[in-house]
């Protein structure tokens, strides 16, 4: 018998056939993203976008993301003397992420930037930065979205908008006017109604000084340490929108009792809460009884961010999968050179490109709508619901498939993939689930014919370029006719609308191989039900060339 090795770990712990860490790269170095930014009028932002992309791809920021999710927010209802304080403590990594996001203008800065494409630049930055960690994007997104709703009350907008649109992250509960920057949130849903906000029972009573007093309990209010909240409550004139500050102008604490923090599936770095209002001071935003109409401007922008966030999350998972298969060897060849794996990652890349292209098209439409383009505003009315439904619906499936590309390594928390997977369903729920958006499409078709005309014009811009797209669009036109069974068919209709819209965008703007593969697999149906079922004849080399590196 041979003698035992004097160094038994020398062979068993030699590391081979493992990919290097995916760090030290530029997240913004993505042809799909960069082409979309140029196309939608924000080429001027590319230097800043690449700087943010290099930051997002750094080892330091990857560590921030891990720490912010491992060390979750902690609620402190009372101080050591028993006084009610209702504060939430966050790990320093969360604050570091927020500081970069606000400093990069991803919160409200786009509303005061007069350059064409300002909202596109902000959207691209939001996608790049949230790919590093998505949870802190919630308060960033709500702050961005609150501005158009707040403008329904010019006096309130003059007071708060300069601080909401700044680039300074200034956490902590202090008098708003004394801070260098503010963050905003919203409180709509209640436990008895959920999406049916007209069933809300929170009440609002007007006082002689022009303020209102709220009493009630909200079921899901994210980022409770933000400075201001738009809240729906029942006034004598009907459901109305109110501004609720955490700290009053005189420096006193407003009544905002946080009953508990939600124990969520994902989004762990971000605190979501149940606040209770009891004689809580508020100011009316917009007209009394028009609360939904007032806050819908905020909802529209947060739905746009849901699309951006899901496209970003899908792309982040794809980047991890692509990196892994380029370095891992199986059966004597790199995974990326194995025919079936090529099919899987090419198909994931196709899904990601379609999502990113649509997301940036919506951002471009939002930018032009804010500058007075009525056609783009009409297009957004349908396209936002369509994009919100489909891109968010596809994210969980795409992230799961990307995770599987890493095998057991992807199931390990250290890979970061489980966090992406837990995060994936959120955007499909936030600001209206799939059914809400599908039915919203039907409402737009019934009430706003200009929106359907704008959607027709968008698809028609690719007419004659691909017979499969033309055939799918012809069939969809029949589906868009409202019939008695329209609510039953709503998901089918919005899904087809999303695929036809994505197909039109790719036929016009993507390389021929990408457009051909999309039309063959998504519109002509030449694929299976899972990713990795693209048909023979697909130009896999061209699709793989578009993957993030």
C-alpha positions in Angstrom: 0.0 0.0 0.0 1.2 3.5 -0.8 1.7 6.0 2.0 -1.1 8.6 2.5 -0.4 12.0 0.8 1.1 14.6 3.1 -1.1 17.2 1.5 -4.5 15.6 1.0 -6.2 18.8 -0.1 -3.8 19.5 -3.0 -5.9 17.6 -5.6 -9.4 17.5 -4.2 -9.6 21.3 -3.8 -8.0 22.2 -7.1 -10.5 24.5 -8.9 -11.0 23.8 -12.5 -13.8 24.2 -15.1 -15.5 27.0 -13.1 -16.2 30.4 -14.7 -14.5 33.5 -13.3 -16.7 35.9 -11.3 -18.8 38.2 -13.5 -17.4 41.4 -12.2 -15.3 44.3 -13.5 -17.4 44.7 -16.6 -19.6 47.5 -18.0 -23.3 46.5 -17.7 -24.2 49.2 -20.3 -21.9 47.6 -22.9 -25.0 46.0 -24.5 -25.7 46.5 -28.2 -29.4 46.1 -27.7 -29.5 48.8 -25.0 -27.2 51.2 -26.8 -29.0 50.9 -30.1 -32.3 51.6 -28.4 -30.9 54.7 -26.5 -29.6 56.2 -29.8 -32.8 55.4 -31.6 -35.0 57.0 -29.0 -33.1 60.2 -28.9 -30.7 60.1 -25.9 -27.3 59.4 -27.5 -26.0 62.4 -25.5 -26.2 60.3 -22.3 -24.0 57.4 -23.3 -20.8 58.6 -21.5 -22.8 58.8 -18.2 -24.5 55.5 -18.9 -21.2 53.7 -19.4 -19.9 55.2 -16.2 -22.9 53.9 -14.4 -22.6 50.6 -16.1 -19.0 50.1 -15.0 -20.1 50.9 -11.4 -23.0 48.4 -11.7 -20.6 45.7 -12.8 -18.1 46.2 -10.1 -17.3 43.8 -7.3 -18.1 46.5 -4.7 -21.7 46.9 -6.0 -22.2 43.2 -6.2 -21.3 43.0 -2.5 -23.7 45.9 -1.8 -26.5 44.0 -3.4 -25.8 40.9 -1.4 -25.5 42.7 1.9 -28.7 44.8 1.3 -30.7 41.7 0.8 -29.0 39.6 3.5 -29.5 42.3 6.2 -33.1 43.2 5.7 -34.8 46.4 6.9 -35.8 46.4 10.6 -38.8 48.2 12.0 -38.5 50.2 15.2 -42.0 51.3 16.4 -40.8 52.9 19.6 -37.7 54.5 21.1 -36.1 53.5 24.3 -38.5 55.7 26.3 -41.6 54.3 24.8 -42.3 57.2 22.4 -43.7 56.2 19.0 -41.1 56.8 16.2 -42.1 54.4 13.4 -38.7 54.2 11.8 -37.1 51.6 9.6 -33.4 50.9 9.7 -31.5 49.9 6.6 -28.1 48.4 6.1 -25.4 50.8 4.9 -25.3 48.9 1.6 -28.9 49.9 0.9 -28.0 53.6 1.5 -25.0 53.2 -0.8 -27.1 51.9 -3.6 -29.7 54.6 -3.1 -27.0 57.3 -3.1 -25.7 56.2 -6.5 -29.3 55.9 -7.9 -30.4 59.4 -6.9 -27.1 60.9 -7.8 -27.4 59.5 -11.3 -30.7 61.2 -11.7 -32.8 58.0 -11.7 -35.4 59.5 -9.3 -37.0 62.7 -10.4 -34.3 64.5 -12.2 -35.7 63.8 -15.7 -38.7 66.1 -15.0 -36.5 69.2 -14.9 -34.1 68.1 -17.7 -35.2 69.9 -20.9 -33.0 67.9 -23.2 -34.8 65.7 -25.8 -34.6 62.1 -24.6 -34.2 62.9 -20.9 -36.8 60.3 -19.9 -35.0 57.7 -22.2 -31.7 58.5 -20.6 -33.3 58.0 -17.2 -34.9 54.7 -18.3 -31.6 53.4 -19.6 -29.9 54.3 -16.4 -32.6 52.7 -14.4 -32.3 49.5 -16.3 -28.5 49.4 -16.0 -28.4 50.2 -12.3 -31.4 48.0 -11.2 -29.7 45.1 -12.8 -27.2 45.2 -9.9 -30.0 45.2 -7.3 -33.7 45.7 -7.9 -35.2 46.2 -4.5 -34.0 49.8 -3.9 -35.5 50.7 -7.3 -38.9 50.8 -5.7 -38.5 54.2 -3.9 -36.5 55.5 -6.8 -39.4 54.6 -9.2 -42.1 56.0 -7.0 -40.2 59.3 -6.6 -39.9 59.5 -10.4 -43.6 58.8 -10.9 -45.0 61.2 -8.2 -44.1 64.4 -10.1 -46.8 64.4 -12.8 -49.5 63.6 -10.2 -48.3 66.2 -7.8 -48.6 68.8 -10.6 -52.3 68.6 -10.3 -51.8 70.9 -7.3 -49.4 73.6 -8.5 -48.8 75.1 -5.0 -47.7 71.7 -3.6 -45.6 71.0 -6.7 -43.8 74.4 -6.3 -43.0 73.4 -2.7 -41.8 69.9 -3.1 -40.9 69.3 -6.8 -37.4 71.0 -6.6 -36.4 68.5 -3.9 -38.0 65.5 -5.5 -36.2 66.2 -8.8 -32.8 66.8 -7.2 -29.8 64.5 -7.2 -29.0 64.4 -3.5 -29.9 61.4 -1.4 -30.7 62.7 2.1 -32.3 59.9 4.2 -33.9 60.4 7.6 -37.1 61.9 8.9 -36.7 65.7 9.1 -38.7 68.7 8.0 -39.0 68.5 4.2 -38.0 72.1 3.6 -34.8 71.5 5.5 -33.6 68.5 3.5 -31.5 68.5 0.4 -33.6 65.9 -1.4 -36.9 64.1 -1.0 -38.2 60.7 -1.8 -41.9 59.9 -2.4 -44.2 56.8 -2.2 -47.8 55.9 -2.5 -50.5 54.2 -0.5 -53.5 52.9 -2.4 -54.4 49.4 -1.6 -56.3 48.3 1.5 -56.9 44.7 2.7 -60.6 44.6 1.9 -60.2 45.9 -1.7 -56.7 45.4 -3.1 -56.9 46.4 -6.7 -60.4 47.7 -6.2 -59.3 51.0 -4.7 -62.8 52.4 -4.9 -63.6 50.0 -2.1 -61.2 51.9 0.2 -62.5 52.8 3.6 -59.8 55.3 4.7 -61.7 58.5 5.3 -60.7 62.2 4.8 -62.2 65.1 6.8 -61.5 68.7 5.8 -60.3 71.2 8.5 -60.7 74.9 8.6 -57.0 75.6 7.9 -57.3 73.9 4.5 -55.7 70.6 5.5 -57.4 67.3 5.8 -57.3 64.5 8.4 -57.1 60.9 7.4 -58.2 57.8 9.3 -57.6 54.3 8.0 -55.2 51.4 7.4 -53.2 50.8 4.2 -52.3 47.2 3.3 -49.2 47.6 1.2 -47.2 50.8 1.3 -43.6 50.4 0.2 -40.6 52.4 1.3 -42.2 53.8 4.5 -39.1 55.9 5.3 -39.8 58.1 2.2 -40.6 61.7 3.0 -44.0 62.1 1.2 -46.8 59.8 0.1 -49.7 60.1 -2.3 -52.7 58.4 -0.6 -56.2 57.6 -1.7 -59.0 58.2 0.8 -62.8 58.7 0.8 -63.7 62.4 1.1 -67.3 63.7 1.2 -67.0 64.3 -2.6 -65.7 60.8 -3.3 -62.4 59.0 -3.5 -59.7 61.6 -3.5 -55.9 61.9 -3.6 -53.9 63.4 -0.7 -50.3 64.2 0.0 -49.1 62.8 3.4 -45.7 63.9 4.6 -44.0 61.9 7.3 -42.8 65.1 9.0 -45.0 68.2 9.1 -43.8 71.7 8.0 -43.4 72.7 11.7 -41.1 69.7 12.3 -43.6 67.6 14.1 -44.0 63.9 13.3 -47.2 63.2 11.3 -49.2 60.1 12.5 -47.9 57.3 10.3 -48.0 54.2 12.5 -46.2 51.3 10.9 -48.0 48.2 12.1 -45.5 45.7 10.5 -43.2 45.1 7.6 -44.2 42.6 5.0 -42.3 39.3 4.9 -42.0 39.1 1.1 -41.0 36.5 -1.4 -38.3 38.7 -2.8 -37.6 42.5 -2.9 -36.0 41.9 0.5 -33.8 45.0 0.6 -36.9 47.2 0.3 -39.3 47.7 3.2 -43.0 47.3 2.5 -45.4 48.2 5.3 -48.9 48.5 6.7 -49.3 52.1 7.9 -52.2 53.2 10.0 -53.5 56.8 9.8 -55.2 58.4 12.8 -55.9 62.1 12.5 -53.1 62.2 10.0 -52.5 65.5 8.4 -52.8 65.6 4.6 -53.3 68.0 1.7 -55.7 67.5 -1.2 -54.0 66.8 -4.6 -56.2 67.5 -7.6 -59.9 67.8 -7.4 -62.0 66.2 -4.6 -63.6 63.0 -5.9 -61.1 62.6 -8.7 -58.5 60.6 -6.8 -58.1 57.8 -9.4 -57.8 60.3 -12.2 -55.1 62.2 -10.3 -53.0 59.3 -9.2 -53.3 57.5 -12.5 -50.4 59.7 -13.8 -48.2 58.2 -11.1 -49.5 54.7 -11.9 -48.7 55.1 -15.6 -45.1 56.0 -14.9 -44.6 53.2 -12.3 -46.0 50.7 -14.8 -43.4 51.9 -17.3 -40.8 51.2 -14.6 -42.2 47.8 -14.2 -41.5 47.1 -17.8 -38.0 48.6 -17.5 -37.3 46.6 -14.4 -38.5 43.3 -15.8 -36.4 43.8 -19.0 -33.5 44.6 -16.8 -34.0 41.6 -14.6 -34.3 39.3 -17.6 -31.1 40.8 -19.1 -29.2 40.4 -15.8 -30.1 36.7 -15.6 -29.2 36.2 -19.3 -25.8 37.9 -18.6 -25.1 35.4 -15.8 -26.1 32.5 -18.0 -24.2 33.7 -21.0 -21.1 34.2 -18.9 -21.4 30.7 -17.4 -21.8 28.8 -20.7 -18.9 30.7 -22.3 -16.5 29.3 -19.6 -18.0 26.0 -18.5 -16.9 22.9 -20.5 -19.0 19.7 -20.7 -18.3 16.5 -22.7 -15.1 18.1 -24.1 -16.6 21.4 -25.4 -17.7 24.7 -24.0 -21.4 24.8 -23.1 -21.9 27.6 -25.5 -20.7 25.4 -28.4 -23.1 22.6 -27.5 -26.0 22.7 -30.0 -28.8 22.4 -27.5 -27.4 25.0 -25.1 -26.9 27.3 -28.0 -30.6 27.0 -28.7 -31.4 27.8 -25.1 -29.3 30.9 -24.7 -30.1 32.2 -28.1 -33.8 31.9 -27.3 -33.3 33.7 -24.0 -31.3 36.4 -25.8 -34.2 36.8 -28.3 -36.7 37.2 -25.4 -34.4 39.7 -23.7 -33.9 41.7 -26.9 -37.6 41.9 -27.6 -38.2 43.1 -24.0 -35.5 45.7 -24.0 -36.5 47.1 -27.4 -40.1 47.4 -26.3 -39.1 49.0 -22.9 -37.0 51.7 -24.6 -39.7 52.3 -27.2 -42.1 53.0 -24.3 -39.6 55.3 -22.7 -39.2 57.2 -25.9 -42.9 57.6 -26.2 -43.1 58.8 -22.6 -40.5 61.4 -23.3 -42.2 62.7 -26.5 -45.6 62.6 -24.8 -44.3 64.9 -22.0 -43.2 67.3 -24.7 -46.7 67.5 -26.1 -46.8 64.7 -28.7 -50.5 63.6 -28.6 -49.9 60.6 -30.9 -47.3 59.2 -28.5 -49.5 59.9 -25.6 -52.3 57.9 -27.3 -49.8 55.1 -28.1 -48.7 54.9 -24.5 -52.3 54.4 -23.4 -52.4 50.9 -25.0 -48.7 50.1 -25.3 -47.9 50.6 -21.6 -50.6 48.0 -20.6 -49.4 45.6 -23.3 -45.8 45.9 -22.3 -46.5 45.7 -18.6 -48.5 42.5 -19.1 -46.1 40.7 -21.3 -42.6 41.7 -20.4 -43.4 41.2 -16.7 -45.2 37.9 -17.4 -42.2 36.6 -19.2 -39.5 37.5 -16.7 -40.1 34.6 -14.2 -39.9 32.0 -16.9 -36.8 33.5 -18.5 -35.0 33.9 -15.2 -35.8 30.3 -14.3 -34.4 29.0 -17.6 -31.2 31.2 -17.1 -30.8 29.8 -13.6 -31.0 26.3 -15.0 -28.1 27.1 -17.4 -25.9 27.3 -14.3 -27.2 24.0 -13.0 -26.7 23.5 -9.3 -24.4 26.5 -9.2 -27.4 28.6 -10.1 -29.4 27.3 -7.2 -26.7 28.4 -4.7 -27.3 31.8 -3.1 -23.7 32.8 -3.8 -24.4 32.9 -7.6 -26.9 35.7 -7.2 -29.4 33.8 -9.3 -31.9 32.9 -6.5 -32.2 36.6 -5.7 -33.0 37.3 -9.4 -35.5 34.5 -9.3 -37.3 35.7 -6.2 -37.5 39.2 -7.6 -38.9 38.1 -10.9 -42.6 37.9 -10.1 -42.8 41.3 -8.5 -43.3 43.5 -11.4 -46.1 41.4 -12.7 -48.0 42.1 -9.5 -47.0 45.7 -8.7 -49.3 48.4 -10.2 -51.8 45.9 -11.5 -51.5 42.2 -12.1 -51.9 40.5 -15.4 -55.7 40.5 -15.4 -55.8 44.2 -14.5 -53.6 45.2 -17.5 -55.5 42.9 -19.8 -58.8 44.5 -18.9 -57.2 47.9 -19.0 -56.5 47.2 -22.7 -60.1 46.5 -23.3 -61.1 49.8 -21.6 -58.7 51.7 -23.8 -60.1 50.0 -26.9 -63.7 50.9 -25.8 -63.1 54.5 -24.6 -60.1 55.9 -26.5 -60.2 55.2 -30.2 -57.2 57.4 -30.7 -55.1 54.9 -28.8 -56.1 52.1 -31.2 -55.3 54.4 -34.1 -51.8 55.0 -32.7 -51.3 51.3 -32.1 -52.3 50.6 -35.7 -49.8 53.2 -36.9 -47.0 51.7 -34.9 -47.5 48.2 -36.2 -48.3 49.4 -39.7 -44.8 51.0 -39.9 -43.5 47.5 -40.6 -46.1 46.5 -43.1 -44.8 44.3 -45.9 -41.4 43.7 -44.3 -42.3 40.1 -43.1 -45.2 38.0 -44.2 -45.4 36.3 -40.8 -45.8 39.6 -39.1 -48.4 40.8 -41.6 -50.4 37.6 -41.0 -50.2 37.9 -37.3 -51.3 41.6 -37.4 -54.2 40.7 -39.7 -55.4 38.1 -37.2 -54.9 40.4 -34.3 -57.1 43.1 -35.8 -60.1 40.7 -35.6 -59.2 39.9 -32.0 -59.2 43.6 -31.1 -62.9 43.9 -32.0 -64.8 44.0 -28.7 -67.4 41.3 -28.4 -69.5 39.9 -25.5 -66.8 37.4 -24.6 -63.9 40.0 -24.7 -63.2 39.8 -21.0 -62.8 36.1 -21.3 -60.3 36.5 -24.2 -58.5 39.5 -22.7 -55.3 37.6 -21.9 -55.1 36.0 -25.3 -55.6 39.4 -27.0 -53.0 41.3 -24.9 -50.5 38.5 -25.4 -50.9 38.6 -29.2 -50.8 42.4 -29.1 -47.5 42.3 -27.3 -45.9 39.8 -29.6 -47.1 41.7 -32.7 -45.8 44.9 -31.3 -42.4 43.4 -30.4 -42.3 41.8 -33.9 -42.9 45.1 -35.5 -40.1 46.8 -33.5 -37.6 44.0 -34.2 -38.4 43.9 -37.9 -37.7 47.6 -38.2 -34.8 47.9 -35.9 -33.0 44.6 -35.1 -30.6 42.7 -37.3 -32.3 40.5 -39.8 -31.4 37.3 -38.0 -33.0 38.5 -34.8 -36.2 39.6 -36.6 -36.4 36.4 -38.6 -36.0 34.2 -35.5 -38.6 36.2 -33.6 -41.2 36.0 -36.3 -40.6 32.3 -36.9 -40.8 31.4 -33.2 -43.2 33.9 -31.7 -45.5 34.8 -34.5 -45.5 31.8 -36.9 -45.4 29.4 -33.9 -42.5 27.3 -35.1 -41.3 26.5 -31.5 -42.2 24.6 -28.4 -43.5 25.8 -25.1 -40.1 26.1 -23.4 -37.0 28.2 -24.2 -34.5 26.4 -26.3 -37.0 25.2 -29.0 -36.0 27.6 -31.8 -36.4 25.8 -35.2 -33.6 24.4 -37.3 -32.3 27.0 -39.8 -32.2 29.7 -37.1 -29.0 31.8 -37.4 -27.8 30.9 -33.9 -24.3 32.5 -34.4 -25.9 35.9 -35.1 -28.2 35.6 -32.1 -25.4 34.6 -29.8 -23.3 37.5 -31.0 -26.0 39.8 -29.4 -25.7 38.3 -25.9 -24.2 40.5 -23.2 -20.5 40.0 -22.4 
